[in-house]
Amino acid sequence: MRLKDRVALVTGAARGLGEAIAARLLQEGARVAICDLDAGPLEETTARFAEAHGADRVLAGTVDVSDVGAVDAFVTEIAARWGRLDIVVNNAGIADFSPFDEITPGDLDRVMQVNLDSVLICTRAATPLLEKSPAARVVNLASILGIRVTADAIPYCTSKGAIMTLTKCLAVELAARGIRVNAVAPGCFDTRMARLVDGSKEYESEWFQDIYIKYGRLPLGRTGDFSELAAAVFFFSSDDSSYVTGQTLLVDGGISAHF
């Protein structure tokens, strides 16, 4: 239990990668506050965590992470419950895969507010508690699509690329306060965002299997397991990364290395 007695906040943790990250931090001994806008899945995940790790180690809130007041209120609740906050994982995000000719400024703003603005909002709200911690860490979820873009994904790719730059900015700004800030950029994982319009899995589609698997553009030849992404977040949350800040770790099966 490498994170015993520490307190973590994980946003967008009702399911998927966020749930896996929160589960790993709980396994490592942390007390974890999770938030999401999807109240139903959040309630189910909270119940599973409470049964596995004890209700006293889990706090949940239905929170819009782009709303300053809502985030401030949840951080205040964390402080009242546990009196500290050591780790913030900014995982919440949405996507818009509209074609170029159909995107409006409002579409871009909406994705940027949830994916990018929330990183600043949550980190700023948590800073008064983080700077009191002897082991303060912020981990932001970027994406390989912030480095290697694809068509019909301008809002998402733009927001994820900006998260990597914001991570560097925050690392520089907060270093003197003892807060390390890093990012993790997932590649191919079977998340809800990777589902096609008909509900099928993108990574099982004929075009993906042909281009990425058959011709080796995904060198490891498979999608990532959620636990593998959670392990990367744990690394940045632990003392093993004590001399690392402002960095983005690509967890992508080698896809970014292939021309």
Summary of the structure (lengths in Angstrom):
residues: 259
radius of gyration: 17.8
end to end distance: 40.0
largest distance: 53.7
contacts: 879
relative contact order: 0.14
helix: 52%
strand: 16%
